[in-house]
Amino acid sequence: MRKKIVAGNWKMNMNLQDGIALAKELNETLTAEKPNCGVVICTPFIHLASIAQFLNQEVIGLGAENCADKEKGAFTGEVSAEMVKSTGAQYVILGHSERREYYHETPEILKEKVLLALKNGLKVIFCIGETLAEREAGTQNEVVKAELEGSVFNLSEEDFRKIVIAYEPIWAIGTGKTATSDQAEEIHAYIRSIIAEKYGKEVAEDTTILYGGSCKASNAPELFAKPDIDGGLIGGASLKAADFKGIIDAWK
C-alpha cells in the first residue's frame, strides 16, 4: 500500500522561535490524536536541528526545503545533504518551482541533488509541474514527463522507491487558483502511467504522488478522494497548526 502523506513546506517564513512553537504545537496535537496519514514538515535550514529535538518523528517527519548539488567544499552559504541529514531530518524537497524559477535550478543540477540526498539517506519529495502558459498550450504532460526524465528516471528501481513525487501546477501556487480535482486526478494518473512505463506497474502503484497548489482544508477532502492523489504538499496552510491539521483530517 502506498503511503498517504501531508507535507508542509514552510518556505521562507517563521523565525526560529515561532517555528519551534509551531512544531511543538503540531507534535502535541498529532501525538494526542494520531493522524490517518504520514505527516512531514519541511522547514528552513536553521530550524532543523532545534525542531528535531522536539518532534516525535514516528508522528511527524522532518525535512529540509532544499540541499546543495555538491558534496562539500568552498561553496559559501550552501547546505549539503550530509548536513541536512545530520540535523535529524529525514526528508528534503527538491525541484520546487520557486527553486527552478528564481535560482535557475536545471534538470542536471536537480539530478545531482537527488543523488546526494539519496546517498545521505534522505527521502526526496521531488516537485514537478507546469506554468499557466504550458497548461493553456496543453503541454502539461510533456512538461512533467521531461522533468521526471531529466532528474529522477536515471535512478535504479530501488532508489526510485525512495522518491515521493509532488505535482504542483505552478499557476495554482499561492494564487488561490486550484486545479479542479478532476484536472489534478487526470495528471496524477498520467504521472503514474509514465512511472509504470519506466519502472513497471508495481513500482508505479507504490509511488506516493502529492498535490501541491493552493490545497486547504476546504478542498482537501475532494482532492484526496481521487484514486491517484496520495496527499498534499502544503505551503501557506502549513504555517498555522489548525489549518494544517484541517488538511490532515481530510484523511479521516
Sine and cosine of phi, psi and omega as CSV:
sin_phi,cos_phi,sin_psi,cos_psi,sin_omega,cos_omega
0.00,0.00,0.80,-0.60,0.00,-1.00
-0.96,0.28,0.45,-0.89,-0.12,-0.99
-0.98,0.18,0.69,-0.72,0.16,-0.99
-1.00,0.00,0.75,-0.67,-0.07,-1.00
-0.68,-0.73,0.67,-0.74,0.25,-0.97
-0.90,-0.44,0.89,-0.45,-0.06,-1.00
-0.90,-0.44,0.71,-0.71,0.06,-1.00
-0.99,-0.15,0.70,-0.72,0.10,-1.00
-0.90,-0.44,0.97,-0.24,-0.10,-1.00
-0.95,0.32,-0.34,0.94,-0.06,-1.00
0.84,0.54,-0.47,-0.88,-0.04,-1.00
-1.00,-0.03,0.94,0.35,-0.01,-1.00
-0.70,-0.72,0.39,-0.92,0.09,-1.00
0.98,0.21,0.89,-0.46,0.21,-0.98
-0.96,0.29,0.10,-1.00,-0.13,-0.99
-0.86,0.50,-0.70,0.71,-0.06,-1.00
-0.91,0.42,-0.69,0.73,0.02,-1.00
-0.92,0.40,-0.60,0.80,0.02,-1.00
-0.90,0.44,-0.70,0.72,0.03,-1.00
-0.89,0.46,-0.67,0.74,-0.01,-1.00
-0.88,0.47,-0.69,0.73,0.01,-1.00
-0.91,0.42,-0.70,0.72,0.00,-1.00
-0.88,0.48,-0.68,0.73,0.01,-1.00
-0.89,0.46,-0.68,0.73,-0.01,-1.00
-0.89,0.45,-0.71,0.71,0.03,-1.00
-0.89,0.46,-0.67,0.74,-0.03,-1.00
-0.88,0.48,-0.71,0.70,0.01,-1.00
-0.90,0.44,-0.74,0.68,-0.05,-1.00
-0.87,0.50,-0.73,0.68,-0.10,-0.99
-0.99,0.14,-0.33,0.94,0.12,-0.99
-0.96,0.29,-0.63,0.78,0.00,-1.00
-0.94,0.35,-0.62,0.78,-0.06,-1.00
-0.78,-0.63,1.00,-0.02,-0.14,-0.99
-0.83,0.56,0.76,-0.65,-0.01,-1.00
-0.96,0.29,0.35,-0.94,0.01,-1.00
-1.00,-0.05,0.25,0.97,-0.05,-1.00
-0.46,-0.89,0.19,-0.98,0.15,-0.99
-0.95,0.31,0.60,-0.80,0.05,-1.00
-0.81,-0.58,0.70,-0.71,0.02,-1.00
-0.72,-0.69,0.64,-0.77,0.20,-0.98
-0.88,-0.47,0.77,-0.64,0.02,-1.00
-0.94,-0.34,0.88,-0.47,-0.18,-0.98
-0.88,-0.47,0.25,-0.97,0.13,-0.99
-0.83,0.56,0.47,-0.88,-0.07,-1.00
-0.78,0.62,-0.70,0.71,-0.14,-0.99
-0.93,0.38,-0.26,0.97,-0.01,-1.00
-1.00,0.06,-0.37,0.93,-0.28,-0.96
-0.84,0.54,-0.81,0.58,-0.11,-0.99
-0.89,0.45,-0.62,0.79,-0.01,-1.00
-0.93,0.37,-0.73,0.68,-0.05,-1.00
-0.92,0.39,-0.56,0.83,-0.01,-1.00
-0.83,0.56,-0.51,0.86,-0.03,-1.00
-0.94,0.34,-0.40,0.92,-0.10,-0.99
-0.97,-0.23,-0.18,0.98,-0.10,-1.00
-1.00,-0.07,0.71,-0.71,0.25,-0.97
-1.00,0.05,0.97,-0.25,-0.12,-0.99
-0.97,0.25,-0.01,1.00,0.22,-0.97
-0.95,0.30,-0.43,0.91,-0.07,-1.00
-0.97,-0.23,-0.69,0.73,-0.01,-1.00
-0.74,-0.67,0.88,-0.48,0.09,-1.00
-0.98,0.21,0.44,-0.90,-0.02,-1.00
-0.90,-0.43,0.68,-0.73,0.01,-1.00
-0.63,-0.77,0.30,-0.95,0.11,-0.99
-0.99,-0.12,0.26,-0.97,-0.03,-1.00
-1.00,-0.06,-0.06,1.00,-0.10,-0.99
-0.04,-1.00,0.21,-0.98,0.27,-0.96
-0.44,-0.90,0.16,-0.99,-0.07,-1.00
-0.98,0.21,0.31,-0.95,0.06,-1.00
-0.99,-0.12,0.21,0.98,0.06,-1.00
-0.82,-0.57,0.45,-0.89,-0.08,-1.00
-0.95,0.31,-0.76,0.65,0.06,-1.00
-0.19,-0.98,0.06,-1.00,0.10,-1.00
0.84,-0.55,-0.38,-0.92,-0.16,-0.99
-0.99,0.12,0.94,0.34,0.00,-1.00
-0.79,-0.62,0.96,0.27,-0.13,-0.99
-0.80,0.60,0.77,-0.64,0.07,-1.00
1.00,0.03,-0.10,0.99,0.00,-1.00
-1.00,0.00,0.36,-0.93,0.00,-1.00
-0.79,-0.61,0.86,-0.51,-0.10,-1.00
-0.99,0.14,0.30,-0.95,0.07,-1.00
-0.87,0.49,-0.61,0.79,0.02,-1.00
-0.88,0.47,-0.66,0.75,0.04,-1.00
-0.89,0.45,-0.70,0.71,0.03,-1.00
-0.83,0.55,-0.76,0.65,-0.02,-1.00
-0.87,0.49,-0.61,0.79,-0.07,-1.00
-0.93,0.37,-0.28,0.96,0.02,-1.00
-0.98,0.21,-0.28,0.96,-0.11,-0.99
0.95,-0.31,-0.01,1.00,0.03,-1.00
-0.95,0.33,0.47,-0.88,0.01,-1.00
-0.92,-0.39,-0.36,0.93,-0.13,-0.99
-0.82,-0.57,0.31,-0.95,0.20,-0.98
-0.54,-0.84,0.69,-0.72,0.12,-0.99
-1.00,0.09,0.77,-0.64,0.08,-1.00
-0.76,-0.65,0.56,-0.83,0.09,-1.00
0.98,0.18,0.29,0.96,0.03,-1.00
-0.85,0.52,0.59,-0.81,-0.08,-1.00
-0.84,0.54,-0.51,0.86,0.03,-1.00
-0.92,0.38,-0.61,0.79,0.05,-1.00
-0.93,0.38,-0.66,0.76,0.00,-1.00
-0.90,0.43,-0.70,0.72,-0.12,-0.99
-0.98,0.20,-0.80,0.60,-0.14,-0.99
-0.99,0.15,-0.48,0.88,-0.10,-1.00
-0.90,-0.43,0.20,0.98,0.16,-0.99
0.81,0.59,0.68,0.73,0.06,-1.00
-0.98,0.20,0.87,-0.50,-0.07,-1.00
-1.00,-0.03,0.23,-0.97,0.09,-1.00
-0.82,0.57,-0.59,0.81,-0.01,-1.00
-0.92,0.39,-0.69,0.72,0.03,-1.00
-0.88,0.47,-0.70,0.72,-0.04,-1.00
-0.92,0.40,-0.57,0.82,0.05,-1.00
-0.86,0.51,-0.70,0.72,0.03,-1.00
-0.89,0.45,-0.69,0.72,-0.01,-1.00
-0.87,0.49,-0.70,0.72,0.00,-1.00
-0.87,0.49,-0.72,0.69,-0.02,-1.00
-0.88,0.48,-0.67,0.74,-0.01,-1.00
-0.94,0.35,-0.61,0.79,0.04,-1.00
-0.88,0.47,-0.73,0.69,-0.01,-1.00
-0.92,0.40,-0.64,0.77,0.02,-1.00
-0.85,0.52,-0.53,0.85,-0.03,-1.00
-0.99,-0.12,0.26,0.97,0.14,-0.99
0.98,0.22,0.36,0.93,0.06,-1.00
-1.00,-0.07,0.56,-0.83,0.16,-0.99
-1.00,0.04,0.66,-0.76,-0.10,-0.99
-0.97,-0.25,0.77,-0.64,0.23,-0.97
-0.99,-0.16,0.96,-0.27,-0.14,-0.99
-0.98,-0.21,0.86,-0.51,-0.12,-0.99
-1.00,-0.08,0.68,-0.73,0.09,-1.00
-0.67,-0.74,0.36,-0.93,0.04,-1.00
0.33,-0.94,0.32,-0.95,-0.12,-0.99
-0.96,-0.29,0.34,-0.94,0.09,-1.00
-0.99,0.15,0.14,-0.99,0.04,-1.00
-0.88,0.47,-0.67,0.75,-0.01,-1.00
-0.88,0.47,-0.66,0.75,0.00,-1.00
-0.92,0.38,-0.63,0.78,0.03,-1.00
-0.91,0.42,-0.69,0.72,-0.02,-1.00
-0.92,0.39,-0.48,0.88,0.03,-1.00
-0.99,0.12,-0.10,1.00,0.02,-1.00
0.97,0.26,0.36,0.93,-0.06,-1.00
-0.98,-0.22,0.27,0.96,-0.09,-1.00
-0.85,0.52,-0.58,0.81,-0.01,-1.00
-0.91,0.42,-0.70,0.72,0.02,-1.00
-0.88,0.47,-0.64,0.77,-0.04,-1.00
-0.89,0.45,-0.77,0.64,-0.06,-1.00
-0.93,0.36,-0.57,0.82,0.03,-1.00
-0.90,0.44,-0.70,0.72,0.00,-1.00
-0.90,0.44,-0.60,0.80,0.00,-1.00
-0.93,0.38,-0.62,0.78,0.07,-1.00
-0.93,0.38,-0.73,0.69,-0.02,-1.00
-0.89,0.46,-0.57,0.82,-0.08,-1.00
-0.96,0.29,-0.42,0.91,-0.17,-0.99
-0.73,-0.68,-0.35,0.94,-0.04,-1.00
-0.76,-0.65,-0.30,0.95,-0.03,-1.00
-0.97,0.23,-0.01,1.00,0.15,-0.99
-0.98,0.18,-0.20,0.98,-0.12,-0.99
-0.97,0.22,0.43,-0.90,0.16,-0.99
-0.93,0.38,0.31,-0.95,0.05,-1.00
-0.84,0.54,-0.67,0.74,-0.02,-1.00
-0.86,0.50,-0.69,0.72,0.01,-1.00
-0.96,0.28,-0.62,0.79,-0.01,-1.00
-0.87,0.49,-0.50,0.87,0.01,-1.00
-0.91,0.41,-0.22,0.97,0.03,-1.00
-1.00,-0.07,0.13,0.99,-0.03,-1.00
-0.97,-0.23,0.75,-0.66,0.21,-0.98
-0.98,-0.22,0.75,-0.66,0.04,-1.00
-1.00,-0.07,0.69,-0.72,0.14,-0.99
-0.87,-0.50,0.90,-0.44,0.07,-1.00
-1.00,0.01,0.85,-0.52,0.02,-1.00
-0.77,-0.64,0.95,-0.32,0.13,-0.99
-0.92,0.39,0.90,-0.43,-0.14,-0.99
-0.86,0.51,-0.51,0.86,-0.01,-1.00
-0.94,0.33,-0.15,0.99,-0.02,-1.00
-0.91,-0.41,0.19,0.98,-0.03,-1.00
-1.00,-0.03,0.90,-0.43,0.07,-1.00
0.93,0.38,0.14,0.99,-0.03,-1.00
-0.99,-0.14,-0.21,0.98,-0.10,-0.99
0.99,0.12,-0.26,0.97,0.12,-0.99
-0.98,0.20,0.68,-0.73,0.08,-1.00
-0.84,-0.54,0.61,-0.79,0.20,-0.98
-0.87,0.49,0.62,-0.79,0.10,-0.99
-0.89,0.46,0.36,-0.93,-0.01,-1.00
-0.87,0.49,-0.52,0.86,0.05,-1.00
-0.94,0.34,-0.67,0.74,0.06,-1.00
-0.88,0.48,-0.69,0.72,-0.03,-1.00
-0.91,0.42,-0.72,0.70,0.00,-1.00
-0.87,0.48,-0.65,0.76,-0.03,-1.00
-0.86,0.51,-0.72,0.69,-0.05,-1.00
-0.98,0.21,-0.53,0.85,0.10,-1.00
-0.87,0.49,-0.68,0.73,0.02,-1.00
-0.90,0.44,-0.62,0.78,0.04,-1.00
-0.90,0.44,-0.71,0.71,0.02,-1.00
-0.86,0.51,-0.69,0.72,0.01,-1.00
-0.89,0.45,-0.58,0.82,-0.01,-1.00
-0.93,0.37,-0.60,0.80,0.00,-1.00
-0.97,0.23,-0.46,0.89,0.14,-0.99
-0.91,0.41,-0.65,0.76,0.03,-1.00
-0.89,0.45,-0.65,0.76,0.04,-1.00
-0.87,0.50,-0.62,0.78,-0.08,-1.00
-0.99,0.13,-0.72,0.69,-0.17,-0.99
-0.90,-0.43,-0.10,1.00,-0.02,-1.00
0.98,-0.17,0.34,-0.94,-0.12,-0.99
-0.89,0.45,-0.63,0.77,-0.07,-1.00
-0.89,0.45,-0.71,0.70,0.03,-1.00
-0.89,0.46,-0.69,0.72,-0.01,-1.00
-0.87,0.49,-0.66,0.75,0.00,-1.00
-0.92,0.40,-0.46,0.89,-0.02,-1.00
-1.00,0.02,-0.16,0.99,-0.08,-1.00
-0.99,0.15,0.80,-0.60,0.06,-1.00
-0.99,0.17,0.81,-0.58,0.04,-1.00
-0.86,-0.52,0.91,-0.42,-0.05,-1.00
-1.00,-0.10,0.46,-0.89,0.11,-0.99
-0.98,-0.21,0.75,-0.66,0.07,-1.00
-0.78,-0.63,0.84,-0.55,0.02,-1.00
0.41,-0.91,1.00,0.09,0.00,-1.00
0.83,0.57,0.70,0.72,0.10,-0.99
-1.00,0.06,0.78,-0.63,0.01,-1.00
-0.63,-0.78,0.07,-1.00,-0.09,-1.00
-0.84,0.54,-0.53,0.85,-0.07,-1.00
-0.95,0.30,-0.55,0.83,-0.03,-1.00
-0.95,-0.30,-0.12,0.99,-0.03,-1.00
-0.86,0.50,-0.69,0.72,-0.04,-1.00
-0.85,0.52,-0.65,0.76,-0.01,-1.00
-0.92,0.38,-0.67,0.74,0.03,-1.00
-0.90,0.43,-0.74,0.68,-0.11,-0.99
-0.95,0.31,-0.27,0.96,0.03,-1.00
-0.96,0.29,-0.28,0.96,-0.05,-1.00
-0.96,0.28,0.60,-0.80,-0.15,-0.99
-0.90,0.43,-0.45,0.89,-0.06,-1.00
-0.97,-0.25,0.11,0.99,0.04,-1.00
-0.97,-0.24,0.89,-0.45,-0.16,-0.99
-0.96,-0.28,0.27,0.96,0.00,-1.00
0.63,-0.77,-0.31,-0.95,-0.09,-1.00
-0.64,-0.77,0.48,-0.88,0.22,-0.97
-0.96,-0.28,0.92,-0.38,-0.27,-0.96
-0.95,-0.32,0.79,-0.61,0.05,-1.00
-1.00,-0.04,-0.98,-0.21,-0.10,-1.00
-0.78,0.63,-0.64,0.77,-0.07,-1.00
-0.96,0.28,-0.02,1.00,0.05,-1.00
-1.00,-0.06,0.00,1.00,-0.10,-1.00
-1.00,-0.02,-0.09,1.00,0.10,-0.99
-0.79,-0.62,0.75,-0.66,-0.10,-1.00
-0.83,0.55,-0.69,0.73,-0.06,-1.00
-0.91,0.42,-0.66,0.75,0.01,-1.00
-0.90,0.44,-0.72,0.70,-0.05,-1.00
-0.91,0.41,-0.67,0.74,0.01,-1.00
-0.91,0.41,-0.54,0.84,0.05,-1.00
-0.85,0.52,-0.61,0.79,0.03,-1.00
-0.96,0.28,-0.68,0.73,0.03,-1.00
-0.85,0.52,-0.63,0.78,-0.03,-1.00
-0.93,0.36,-0.22,0.98,0.07,-1.00
-0.89,0.46,-0.34,0.94,0.03,-1.00
-0.99,0.11,-0.08,1.00,-0.02,-1.00
-0.97,0.24,0.00,0.00,0.00,0.00
